[in-house]
Amino acid sequence: MSKFAHLHVHTEYSLLDGLSKIKKLFNHVKEQGMESVAITDHGVMYGEVEFYKEGLKQGIKPILGMEGYITTGDLHEKAEKGRAQNFHILLLAKNNEGYKNLMKLASIAQVDGFYYRPRMDHATLKKYSKGLICTSGCPQAEIGQAIARDDKENIKNLVDFYVDTFKDDFYFEIQRHEYAKWLTKAPTAEIKSTLNELQETENKWNAGIIKLSREYGIPLVATNDAHYIKQEDAFAQDALVCVATGKTMSETKRLRYIDAQTFYVRSPSEMAALFPDYPDALENTVKLSEKCNVEITLGKWFFPKFPLPNGVTADEQLGKLAHEKLSEKLPDAGPEELIRLEHELDIISQKGYSAYFSKS
């Protein structure tokens, strides 16, 4: 049994950012002896069903999740400049209720909270938190950014909020992307400086997270922020990022994953070598994955359930509305029109679609 499960993975559905094709991802996970893997695309859930089906097909447990965006204010407010107040948040569905809540959060973020990114806020997250597992996220998450600013009061308030919201389903997340190992390959002094800064930021973040884990008695989970499957895919993923940002690969002043080619789906042995001092953080990924048991009903249609008058069926309500509108639009409607209307209503009823049309 593998002692590690990837919980922070971006697939091709993290558009123009993730490179991992779902089938190839599961092939790789299976080859590496892992028994489960998560999908955590940026702010969307487009790939969840495909991911779920492929996991079942290959005998690998699919963990359904999302790396969303959360704002410190009200999600309806659009007063911030740039993206300074948009933070990352990692959420995983523990059960079917959690999966439904995750879909609700994703929809609200897109429809009501979109401003630069699809955002949720604390109140919305708390409202739809049941059945979800949450981690402290990457350095771009709320707690990570508070650690970077040495904002002790905010750190405490944030940890208290997440613990109160998720109880035993909140975990502290650590990562090691080994930026320093790539310094000798940096093409310019400026990129070398950036790698040094990234390494210092990650070191400070990890130290802060580990300290909080000890203070609060909350388990650690080790992750790799995987955007592509194999290390040799780094070049292709960098090209994808250039398409997204409108840059060329030769430019140095841009978002560059290529300078530290570590954002791939590492093997359990690689993760063990990366975290020899925190074996529990690796084992906890498996324990966490065992808590996740979503079952999606496939091959069945689910239509919205609209409220109906007491004792009235969807067929009856649709028939009533259709006849009212026919009289309104065609006051002189005769037998031919009535026969055609009844024929169409009969087809809708046979298909079981009446509830879909019967909202007044």
C-alpha positions as YAML, in Angstrom:
chain: A
units: angstrom
residues:
- id: 1
  name: MET
  ca: [0.00, 0.00, 0.00]
- id: 2
  name: SER
  ca: [1.32, 3.44, -0.97]
- id: 3
  name: LYS
  ca: [1.98, 5.83, 1.91]
- id: 4
  name: PHE
  ca: [1.19, 8.90, -0.13]
- id: 5
  name: ALA
  ca: [-1.70, 10.41, -2.12]
- id: 6
  name: HIS
  ca: [-1.56, 13.57, -4.22]
- id: 7
  name: LEU
  ca: [-4.14, 16.04, -2.91]
- id: 8
  name: HIS
  ca: [-3.16, 19.16, -4.89]
- id: 9
  name: VAL
  ca: [-3.38, 18.46, -8.63]
- id: 10
  name: HIS
  ca: [-4.31, 20.67, -11.58]
- id: 11
  name: THR
  ca: [-5.60, 18.93, -14.68]
- id: 12
  name: GLU
  ca: [-6.12, 20.25, -18.20]
- id: 13
  name: TYR
  ca: [-9.32, 21.83, -16.85]
- id: 14
  name: SER
  ca: [-7.23, 24.46, -15.07]
- id: 15
  name: LEU
  ca: [-7.38, 26.17, -18.43]
- id: 16
  name: LEU
  ca: [-4.06, 27.42, -19.86]
- id: 17
  name: ASP
  ca: [-2.36, 26.49, -16.59]
- id: 18
  name: GLY
  ca: [-2.70, 22.76, -15.94]
- id: 19
  name: LEU
  ca: [-1.34, 20.31, -18.50]
- id: 20
  name: SER
  ca: [-2.33, 16.96, -16.98]
- id: 21
  name: LYS
  ca: [-4.76, 15.02, -19.16]
- id: 22
  name: ILE
  ca: [-7.01, 12.96, -16.93]
- id: 23
  name: LYS
  ca: [-6.49, 9.53, -18.49]
- id: 24
  name: LYS
  ca: [-2.71, 9.96, -18.57]
- id: 25
  name: LEU
  ca: [-2.79, 11.23, -14.99]
- id: 26
  name: PHE
  ca: [-4.50, 8.06, -13.76]
- id: 27
  name: ASN
  ca: [-2.13, 5.92, -15.84]
- id: 28
  name: HIS
  ca: [0.81, 7.60, -14.12]
- id: 29
  name: VAL
  ca: [-0.70, 7.35, -10.63]
- id: 30
  name: LYS
  ca: [-1.36, 3.65, -11.17]
- id: 31
  name: GLU
  ca: [2.17, 3.03, -12.47]
- id: 32
  name: GLN
  ca: [3.59, 4.73, -9.38]
- id: 33
  name: GLY
  ca: [1.59, 2.46, -7.05]
- id: 34
  name: MET
  ca: [-0.67, 5.14, -5.62]
- id: 35
  name: GLU
  ca: [-4.24, 4.20, -4.78]
- id: 36
  name: SER
  ca: [-5.93, 7.59, -4.89]
- id: 37
  name: VAL
  ca: [-5.48, 11.06, -6.36]
- id: 38
  name: ALA
  ca: [-7.33, 14.38, -6.14]
- id: 39
  name: ILE
  ca: [-8.46, 16.87, -8.74]
- id: 40
  name: THR
  ca: [-8.15, 20.50, -7.57]
- id: 41
  name: ASP
  ca: [-8.53, 22.76, -10.57]
- id: 42
  name: HIS
  ca: [-8.51, 26.54, -10.26]
- id: 43
  name: GLY
  ca: [-12.00, 27.74, -9.37]
- id: 44
  name: VAL
  ca: [-13.84, 25.26, -11.60]
- id: 45
  name: MET
  ca: [-15.30, 21.75, -11.54]
- id: 46
  name: TYR
  ca: [-15.54, 21.08, -15.28]
- id: 47
  name: GLY
  ca: [-13.46, 17.93, -15.07]
- id: 48
  name: GLU
  ca: [-14.95, 16.25, -11.99]
- id: 49
  name: VAL
  ca: [-17.25, 13.73, -13.70]
- id: 50
  name: GLU
  ca: [-14.64, 12.73, -16.30]
- id: 51
  name: PHE
  ca: [-12.10, 12.42, -13.47]
- id: 52
  name: TYR
  ca: [-14.50, 10.33, -11.38]
- id: 53
  name: LYS
  ca: [-15.33, 7.97, -14.25]
- id: 54
  name: GLU
  ca: [-11.68, 7.47, -15.20]
- id: 55
  name: GLY
  ca: [-10.77, 6.76, -11.58]
- id: 56
  name: LEU
  ca: [-13.43, 4.05, -11.32]
- id: 57
  name: LYS
  ca: [-12.33, 2.61, -14.65]
- id: 58
  name: GLN
  ca: [-8.70, 2.32, -13.56]
- id: 59
  name: GLY
  ca: [-9.38, 1.22, -9.99]
- id: 60
  name: ILE
  ca: [-7.90, 4.37, -8.48]
- id: 61
  name: LYS
  ca: [-9.92, 6.31, -5.92]
- id: 62
  name: PRO
  ca: [-10.87, 9.74, -7.33]
- id: 63
  name: ILE
  ca: [-10.91, 12.53, -4.75]
- id: 64
  name: LEU
  ca: [-13.08, 15.38, -5.96]
- id: 65
  name: GLY
  ca: [-12.01, 18.89, -5.05]
- id: 66
  name: MET
  ca: [-11.16, 22.39, -6.17]
- id: 67
  name: GLU
  ca: [-8.54, 25.03, -5.51]
- id: 68
  name: GLY
  ca: [-10.87, 27.97, -5.27]
- id: 69
  name: TYR
  ca: [-10.42, 31.66, -4.61]
- id: 70
  name: ILE
  ca: [-11.55, 33.42, -1.46]
- id: 71
  name: THR
  ca: [-11.77, 37.13, -0.74]
- id: 72
  name: THR
  ca: [-11.46, 38.85, 2.62]
- id: 73
  name: GLY
  ca: [-14.49, 41.06, 2.00]
- id: 74
  name: ASP
  ca: [-17.96, 40.45, 0.62]
- id: 75
  name: LEU
  ca: [-17.89, 38.44, -2.60]
- id: 76
  name: HIS
  ca: [-20.22, 40.99, -4.22]
- id: 77
  name: GLU
  ca: [-17.78, 43.85, -3.64]
- id: 78
  name: LYS
  ca: [-15.57, 44.75, -6.57]
- id: 79
  name: ALA
  ca: [-13.60, 47.57, -4.98]
- id: 80
  name: GLU
  ca: [-10.19, 45.90, -4.82]
- id: 81
  name: LYS
  ca: [-7.57, 46.84, -7.34]
- id: 82
  name: GLY
  ca: [-5.83, 43.95, -9.02]
- id: 83
  name: ARG
  ca: [-5.86, 40.57, -7.26]
- id: 84
  name: ALA
  ca: [-4.31, 41.51, -3.93]
- id: 85
  name: GLN
  ca: [-7.31, 40.38, -1.90]
- id: 86
  name: ASN
  ca: [-7.96, 37.12, -3.74]
- id: 87
  name: PHE
  ca: [-6.43, 34.11, -2.01]
- id: 88
  name: HIS
  ca: [-6.26, 30.42, -2.85]
- id: 89
  name: ILE
  ca: [-8.20, 27.81, -0.88]
- id: 90
  name: LEU
  ca: [-8.03, 24.02, -1.24]
- id: 91
  name: LEU
  ca: [-11.29, 22.13, -0.73]
- id: 92
  name: LEU
  ca: [-11.98, 18.38, -1.03]
- id: 93
  name: ALA
  ca: [-15.36, 16.65, -1.00]
- id: 94
  name: LYS
  ca: [-15.65, 14.23, 1.91]
- id: 95
  name: ASN
  ca: [-19.05, 12.84, 0.90]
- id: 96
  name: ASN
  ca: [-21.96, 13.52, -1.45]
- id: 97
  name: GLU
  ca: [-23.17, 16.45, 0.62]
- id: 98
  name: GLY
  ca: [-19.69, 17.94, 0.40]
- id: 99
  name: TYR
  ca: [-19.65, 17.41, -3.37]
- id: 100
  name: LYS
  ca: [-22.98, 19.25, -3.70]
- id: 101
  name: ASN
  ca: [-21.69, 22.07, -1.50]
- id: 102
  name: LEU
  ca: [-18.51, 22.29, -3.55]
- id: 103
  name: MET
  ca: [-20.60, 22.66, -6.71]
- id: 104
  name: LYS
  ca: [-22.66, 25.33, -4.95]
- id: 105
  name: LEU
  ca: [-19.54, 27.26, -3.94]
- id: 106
  name: ALA
  ca: [-18.09, 27.02, -7.45]
- id: 107
  name: SER
  ca: [-21.35, 28.30, -8.96]
- id: 108
  name: ILE
  ca: [-21.72, 31.19, -6.50]
- id: 109
  name: ALA
  ca: [-18.10, 32.19, -7.07]
- id: 110
  name: GLN
  ca: [-18.61, 32.28, -10.84]
- id: 111
  name: VAL
  ca: [-22.05, 33.90, -10.94]
- id: 112
  name: ASP
  ca: [-21.98, 36.28, -7.95]
- id: 113
  name: GLY
  ca: [-18.35, 36.67, -6.94]
- id: 114
  name: PHE
  ca: [-16.42, 36.93, -10.18]
- id: 115
  name: TYR
  ca: [-13.94, 39.79, -10.16]
- id: 116
  name: TYR
  ca: [-10.63, 38.92, -11.81]
- id: 117
  name: ARG
  ca: [-11.24, 35.44, -10.38]
- id: 118
  name: PRO
  ca: [-14.33, 33.45, -9.32]
- id: 119
  name: ARG
  ca: [-14.41, 34.26, -5.59]
- id: 120
  name: MET
  ca: [-16.23, 33.07, -2.52]
- id: 121
  name: ASP
  ca: [-16.15, 34.81, 0.85]
- id: 122
  name: HIS
  ca: [-15.96, 33.59, 4.44]
- id: 123
  name: ALA
  ca: [-19.71, 33.72, 5.04]
- id: 124
  name: THR
  ca: [-20.48, 31.71, 1.91]
- id: 125
  name: LEU
  ca: [-17.75, 29.18, 2.67]
- id: 126
  name: LYS
  ca: [-19.08, 28.66, 6.18]
- id: 127
  name: LYS
  ca: [-22.65, 28.27, 4.90]
- id: 128
  name: TYR
  ca: [-21.66, 25.50, 2.48]
- id: 129
  name: SER
  ca: [-18.84, 23.90, 4.47]
- id: 130
  name: LYS
  ca: [-20.59, 20.71, 5.53]
- id: 131
  name: GLY
  ca: [-19.08, 17.58, 4.03]
- id: 132
  name: LEU
  ca: [-15.92, 19.38, 2.93]
- id: 133
  name: ILE
  ca: [-12.29, 19.00, 3.93]
- id: 134
  name: CYS
  ca: [-10.12, 22.11, 3.82]
- id: 135
  name: THR
  ca: [-6.35, 22.59, 3.97]
- id: 136
  name: SER
  ca: [-4.44, 25.76, 4.78]
- id: 137
  name: GLY
  ca: [-3.44, 25.79, 1.11]
- id: 138
  name: CYS
  ca: [-0.35, 27.02, -0.70]
- id: 139
  name: PRO
  ca: [1.71, 30.18, 0.01]
- id: 140
  name: GLN
  ca: [-0.95, 32.15, -1.93]
- id: 141
  name: ALA
  ca: [-3.67, 31.12, 0.54]
- id: 142
  name: GLU
  ca: [-4.90, 33.39, 3.33]
- id: 143
  name: ILE
  ca: [-2.80, 31.86, 6.09]
- id: 144
  name: GLY
  ca: [0.25, 31.68, 3.84]
- id: 145
  name: GLN
  ca: [0.01, 35.36, 2.98]
- id: 146
  name: ALA
  ca: [-0.50, 36.30, 6.63]
- id: 147
  name: ILE
  ca: [2.67, 34.35, 7.50]
- id: 148
  name: ALA
  ca: [4.55, 36.23, 4.76]
- id: 149
  name: ARG
  ca: [3.44, 39.54, 6.32]
- id: 150
  name: ASP
  ca: [4.21, 38.38, 9.89]
- id: 151
  name: ASP
  ca: [0.62, 39.29, 10.73]
- id: 152
  name: LYS
  ca: [0.22, 37.26, 13.92]
- id: 153
  name: GLU
  ca: [-3.22, 38.59, 14.79]
- id: 154
  name: ASN
  ca: [-4.59, 37.77, 11.36]
- id: 155
  name: ILE
  ca: [-2.95, 34.32, 11.43]
- id: 156
  name: LYS
  ca: [-4.74, 33.52, 14.69]
- id: 157
  name: ASN
  ca: [-8.07, 34.85, 13.44]
- id: 158
  name: LEU
  ca: [-7.80, 32.85, 10.22]
- id: 159
  name: VAL
  ca: [-6.83, 29.60, 11.92]
- id: 160
  name: ASP
  ca: [-9.67, 30.07, 14.41]
- id: 161
  name: PHE
  ca: [-12.11, 30.64, 11.53]
- id: 162
  name: TYR
  ca: [-11.04, 27.55, 9.60]
- id: 163
  name: VAL
  ca: [-10.97, 25.32, 12.69]
- id: 164
  name: ASP
  ca: [-14.40, 26.56, 13.75]
- id: 165
  name: THR
  ca: [-15.74, 25.99, 10.22]
- id: 166
  name: PHE
  ca: [-14.21, 22.59, 9.44]
- id: 167
  name: LYS
  ca: [-13.37, 21.14, 12.87]
- id: 168
  name: ASP
  ca: [-11.38, 17.89, 12.39]
- id: 169
  name: ASP
  ca: [-11.57, 18.28, 8.62]
- id: 170
  name: PHE
  ca: [-9.05, 21.12, 8.55]
- id: 171
  name: TYR
  ca: [-5.40, 20.33, 7.82]
- id: 172
  name: PHE
  ca: [-2.18, 22.30, 7.54]
- id: 173
  name: GLU
  ca: [-0.51, 21.91, 4.14]
- id: 174
  name: ILE
  ca: [3.24, 22.02, 3.42]
- id: 175
  name: GLN
  ca: [5.15, 21.92, 0.12]
- id: 176
  name: ARG
  ca: [8.78, 21.78, -0.99]
- id: 177
  name: HIS
  ca: [9.52, 22.78, -4.56]
- id: 178
  name: GLU
  ca: [13.31, 22.96, -4.20]
- id: 179
  name: TYR
  ca: [13.79, 26.31, -5.93]
- id: 180
  name: ALA
  ca: [17.37, 26.55, -4.66]
- id: 181
  name: LYS
  ca: [18.38, 23.40, -6.57]
- id: 182
  name: TRP
  ca: [17.68, 25.21, -9.83]
- id: 183
  name: LEU
  ca: [19.83, 28.27, -9.16]
- id: 184
  name: THR
  ca: [22.76, 27.00, -11.23]
- id: 185
  name: LYS
  ca: [20.49, 26.63, -14.25]
- id: 186
  name: ALA
  ca: [18.98, 30.11, -14.01]
- id: 187
  name: PRO
  ca: [19.56, 31.88, -17.36]
- id: 188
  name: THR
  ca: [19.85, 35.37, -15.84]
- id: 189
  name: ALA
  ca: [20.82, 37.02, -12.56]
- id: 190
  name: GLU
  ca: [17.28, 38.35, -12.26]
- id: 191
  name: ILE
  ca: [15.76, 34.86, -12.49]
- id: 192
  name: LYS
  ca: [18.32, 33.58, -9.98]
- id: 193
  name: SER
  ca: [17.22, 36.34, -7.62]
- id: 194
  name: THR
  ca: [13.57, 35.37, -8.13]
- id: 195
  name: LEU
  ca: [14.35, 31.72, -7.35]
- id: 196
  name: ASN
  ca: [16.12, 32.78, -4.15]
- id: 197
  name: GLU
  ca: [13.10, 34.84, -3.14]
- id: 198
  name: LEU
  ca: [10.73, 31.96, -3.87]
- id: 199
  name: GLN
  ca: [12.87, 29.61, -1.79]
- id: 200
  name: GLU
  ca: [12.99, 32.04, 1.12]
- id: 201
  name: THR
  ca: [9.23, 32.57, 0.91]
- id: 202
  name: GLU
  ca: [8.54, 28.83, 0.87]
- id: 203
  name: ASN
  ca: [10.95, 28.21, 3.78]
- id: 204
  name: LYS
  ca: [9.28, 30.91, 5.87]
- id: 205
  name: TRP
  ca: [5.83, 29.65, 4.95]
- id: 206
  name: ASN
  ca: [6.63, 26.02, 5.79]
- id: 207
  name: ALA
  ca: [8.21, 27.00, 9.11]
- id: 208
  name: GLY
  ca: [5.14, 29.05, 10.00]
- id: 209
  name: ILE
  ca: [2.73, 26.27, 9.02]
- id: 210
  name: ILE
  ca: [4.68, 23.62, 10.96]
- id: 211
  name: LYS
  ca: [4.72, 25.88, 14.03]
- id: 212
  name: LEU
  ca: [0.96, 26.36, 13.79]
- id: 213
  name: SER
  ca: [0.44, 22.61, 13.39]
- id: 214
  name: ARG
  ca: [2.28, 22.01, 16.66]
- id: 215
  name: GLU
  ca: [0.52, 24.83, 18.50]
- id: 216
  name: TYR
  ca: [-2.98, 23.76, 17.45]
- id: 217
  name: GLY
  ca: [-2.41, 20.01, 17.29]
- id: 218
  name: ILE
  ca: [-3.70, 19.95, 13.72]
- id: 219
  name: PRO
  ca: [-2.22, 17.34, 11.32]
- id: 220
  name: LEU
  ca: [0.11, 18.22, 8.46]
- id: 221
  name: VAL
  ca: [-0.34, 17.01, 4.89]
- id: 222
  name: ALA
  ca: [2.49, 17.19, 2.37]
- id: 223
  name: THR
  ca: [1.55, 18.10, -1.19]
- id: 224
  name: ASN
  ca: [3.18, 18.97, -4.48]
- id: 225
  name: ASP
  ca: [1.48, 21.72, -6.47]
- id: 226
  name: ALA
  ca: [1.22, 19.52, -9.56]
- id: 227
  name: HIS
  ca: [0.49, 21.27, -12.86]
- id: 228
  name: TYR
  ca: [1.85, 18.56, -15.16]
- id: 229
  name: ILE
  ca: [2.39, 14.81, -14.91]
- id: 230
  name: LYS
  ca: [6.09, 14.22, -15.55]
- id: 231
  name: GLN
  ca: [9.08, 16.48, -15.03]
- id: 232
  name: GLU
  ca: [9.83, 16.51, -18.75]
- id: 233
  name: ASP
  ca: [6.41, 18.12, -19.32]
- id: 234
  name: ALA
  ca: [7.62, 21.38, -17.75]
- id: 235
  name: PHE
  ca: [8.56, 22.91, -21.11]
- id: 236
  name: ALA
  ca: [5.11, 22.29, -22.62]
- id: 237
  name: GLN
  ca: [3.37, 23.62, -19.53]
- id: 238
  name: ASP
  ca: [5.50, 26.76, -19.68]
- id: 239
  name: ALA
  ca: [4.37, 27.30, -23.27]
- id: 240
  name: LEU
  ca: [0.77, 26.96, -22.08]
- id: 241
  name: VAL
  ca: [1.31, 29.63, -19.43]
- id: 242
  name: CYS
  ca: [2.76, 31.93, -22.11]
- id: 243
  name: VAL
  ca: [-0.42, 31.54, -24.15]
- id: 244
  name: ALA
  ca: [-2.44, 32.47, -21.06]
- id: 245
  name: THR
  ca: [-0.34, 35.52, -20.21]
- id: 246
  name: GLY
  ca: [0.36, 36.73, -23.74]
- id: 247
  name: LYS
  ca: [4.12, 36.35, -23.31]
- id: 248
  name: THR
  ca: [6.84, 34.56, -25.26]
- id: 249
  name: MET
  ca: [8.97, 31.82, -23.76]
- id: 250
  name: SER
  ca: [12.13, 33.87, -24.27]
- id: 251
  name: GLU
  ca: [10.84, 36.66, -22.03]
- id: 252
  name: THR
  ca: [12.27, 36.68, -18.52]
- id: 253
  name: LYS
  ca: [9.86, 39.11, -16.87]
- id: 254
  name: ARG
  ca: [6.82, 36.84, -16.70]
- id: 255
  name: LEU
  ca: [5.30, 33.97, -14.74]
- id: 256
  name: ARG
  ca: [7.87, 31.20, -15.26]
- id: 257
  name: TYR
  ca: [7.31, 27.63, -14.03]
- id: 258
  name: ILE
  ca: [10.18, 26.46, -16.24]
- id: 259
  name: ASP
  ca: [12.88, 27.82, -13.91]
- id: 260
  name: ALA
  ca: [12.01, 25.24, -11.23]
- id: 261
  name: GLN
  ca: [10.77, 22.08, -12.92]
- id: 262
  name: THR
  ca: [9.24, 20.52, -9.82]
- id: 263
  name: PHE
  ca: [5.50, 21.06, -10.30]
- id: 264
  name: TYR
  ca: [4.80, 17.52, -11.44]
- id: 265
  name: VAL
  ca: [3.12, 14.41, -10.03]
- id: 266
  name: ARG
  ca: [5.99, 13.03, -7.99]
- id: 267
  name: SER
  ca: [6.21, 9.37, -7.06]
- id: 268
  name: PRO
  ca: [5.69, 8.30, -3.42]
- id: 269
  name: SER
  ca: [9.43, 7.61, -3.13]
- id: 270
  name: GLU
  ca: [10.24, 11.12, -4.39]
- id: 271
  name: MET
  ca: [7.84, 12.61, -1.86]
- id: 272
  name: ALA
  ca: [9.39, 10.50, 0.90]
- id: 273
  name: ALA
  ca: [12.83, 11.80, -0.08]
- id: 274
  name: LEU
  ca: [11.47, 15.33, -0.08]
- id: 275
  name: PHE
  ca: [9.96, 15.04, 3.42]
- id: 276
  name: PRO
  ca: [12.19, 12.61, 5.38]
- id: 277
  name: ASP
  ca: [11.62, 14.73, 8.50]
- id: 278
  name: TYR
  ca: [7.81, 14.64, 8.24]
- id: 279
  name: PRO
  ca: [6.73, 11.08, 7.38]
- id: 280
  name: ASP
  ca: [3.44, 11.72, 9.19]
- id: 281
  name: ALA
  ca: [2.62, 14.48, 6.68]
- id: 282
  name: LEU
  ca: [2.88, 11.87, 3.91]
- id: 283
  name: GLU
  ca: [0.87, 9.23, 5.76]
- id: 284
  name: ASN
  ca: [-1.80, 11.81, 6.59]
- id: 285
  name: THR
  ca: [-2.50, 12.26, 2.87]
- id: 286
  name: VAL
  ca: [-3.62, 8.64, 2.75]
- id: 287
  name: LYS
  ca: [-5.66, 9.00, 5.94]
- id: 288
  name: LEU
  ca: [-7.31, 12.09, 4.49]
- id: 289
  name: SER
  ca: [-8.07, 10.32, 1.22]
- id: 290
  name: GLU
  ca: [-9.73, 7.49, 3.14]
- id: 291
  name: LYS
  ca: [-12.18, 10.04, 4.56]
- id: 292
  name: CYS
  ca: [-13.30, 11.01, 1.04]
- id: 293
  name: ASN
  ca: [-16.10, 8.81, -0.28]
- id: 294
  name: VAL
  ca: [-18.18, 10.51, -2.94]
- id: 295
  name: GLU
  ca: [-20.48, 8.38, -5.09]
- id: 296
  name: ILE
  ca: [-21.85, 10.02, -8.23]
- id: 297
  name: THR
  ca: [-24.90, 8.45, -9.89]
- id: 298
  name: LEU
  ca: [-24.00, 8.09, -13.55]
- id: 299
  name: GLY
  ca: [-26.27, 7.55, -16.56]
- id: 300
  name: LYS
  ca: [-29.27, 9.32, -15.04]
- id: 301
  name: TRP
  ca: [-30.77, 12.74, -15.77]
- id: 302
  name: PHE
  ca: [-31.35, 15.17, -12.90]
- id: 303
  name: PHE
  ca: [-33.71, 18.06, -13.57]
- id: 304
  name: PRO
  ca: [-34.34, 21.09, -11.35]
- id: 305
  name: LYS
  ca: [-37.25, 20.70, -8.95]
- id: 306
  name: PHE
  ca: [-39.50, 23.74, -9.25]
- id: 307
  name: PRO
  ca: [-42.13, 24.43, -6.57]
- id: 308
  name: LEU
  ca: [-45.64, 23.39, -7.64]
- id: 309
  name: PRO
  ca: [-49.08, 24.19, -6.20]
- id: 310
  name: ASN
  ca: [-50.21, 21.64, -3.62]
- id: 311
  name: GLY
  ca: [-51.65, 18.50, -5.19]
- id: 312
  name: VAL
  ca: [-50.71, 19.53, -8.73]
- id: 313
  name: THR
  ca: [-48.35, 17.40, -10.81]
- id: 314
  name: ALA
  ca: [-45.73, 18.78, -13.17]
- id: 315
  name: ASP
  ca: [-47.74, 17.47, -16.16]
- id: 316
  name: GLU
  ca: [-50.88, 19.26, -14.96]
- id: 317
  name: GLN
  ca: [-49.07, 22.52, -14.23]
- id: 318
  name: LEU
  ca: [-47.33, 22.54, -17.61]
- id: 319
  name: GLY
  ca: [-50.63, 21.79, -19.37]
- id: 320
  name: LYS
  ca: [-52.36, 24.63, -17.51]
- id: 321
  name: LEU
  ca: [-49.61, 27.14, -18.34]
- id: 322
  name: ALA
  ca: [-49.39, 26.03, -21.96]
- id: 323
  name: HIS
  ca: [-53.14, 26.39, -22.55]
- id: 324
  name: GLU
  ca: [-53.16, 29.81, -20.86]
- id: 325
  name: LYS
  ca: [-50.34, 31.03, -23.07]
- id: 326
  name: LEU
  ca: [-51.93, 29.54, -26.19]
- id: 327
  name: SER
  ca: [-55.12, 31.52, -25.50]
- id: 328
  name: GLU
  ca: [-53.05, 34.64, -24.87]
- id: 329
  name: LYS
  ca: [-50.91, 34.37, -28.00]
- id: 330
  name: LEU
  ca: [-53.50, 32.81, -30.31]
- id: 331
  name: PRO
  ca: [-56.97, 33.98, -29.19]
- id: 332
  name: ASP
  ca: [-58.54, 32.34, -32.25]
- id: 333
  name: ALA
  ca: [-56.81, 28.99, -31.79]
- id: 334
  name: GLY
  ca: [-58.88, 26.16, -33.20]
- id: 335
  name: PRO
  ca: [-58.86, 22.34, -33.03]
- id: 336
  name: GLU
  ca: [-55.69, 22.04, -35.13]
- id: 337
  name: GLU
  ca: [-53.64, 24.15, -32.71]
- id: 338
  name: LEU
  ca: [-55.11, 22.39, -29.67]
- id: 339
  name: ILE
  ca: [-54.34, 18.95, -31.10]
- id: 340
  name: ARG
  ca: [-50.75, 20.01, -31.84]
- id: 341
  name: LEU
  ca: [-50.32, 21.44, -28.32]
- id: 342
  name: GLU
  ca: [-51.63, 18.24, -26.71]
- id: 343
  name: HIS
  ca: [-49.32, 16.19, -28.93]
- id: 344
  name: GLU
  ca: [-46.29, 18.20, -27.83]
- id: 345
  name: LEU
  ca: [-47.32, 18.09, -24.17]
- id: 346
  name: ASP
  ca: [-47.71, 14.32, -24.47]
- id: 347
  name: ILE
  ca: [-44.17, 13.95, -25.85]
- id: 348
  name: ILE
  ca: [-42.74, 16.12, -23.05]
- id: 349
  name: SER
  ca: [-44.63, 14.07, -20.46]
- id: 350
  name: GLN
  ca: [-43.44, 10.74, -21.91]
- id: 351
  name: LYS
  ca: [-39.84, 11.95, -21.75]
- id: 352
  name: GLY
  ca: [-40.31, 13.00, -18.13]
- id: 353
  name: TYR
  ca: [-39.43, 16.61, -18.94]
- id: 354
  name: SER
  ca: [-42.56, 18.35, -17.63]
- id: 355
  name: ALA
  ca: [-40.88, 19.51, -14.42]
- id: 356
  name: TYR
  ca: [-38.20, 21.18, -16.51]
- id: 357
  name: PHE
  ca: [-40.77, 23.35, -18.33]
- id: 358
  name: SER
  ca: [-43.44, 23.85, -15.69]
- id: 359
  name: LYS
  ca: [-42.04, 26.90, -13.90]
- id: 360
  name: SER
  ca: [-44.45, 29.80, -14.37]
...
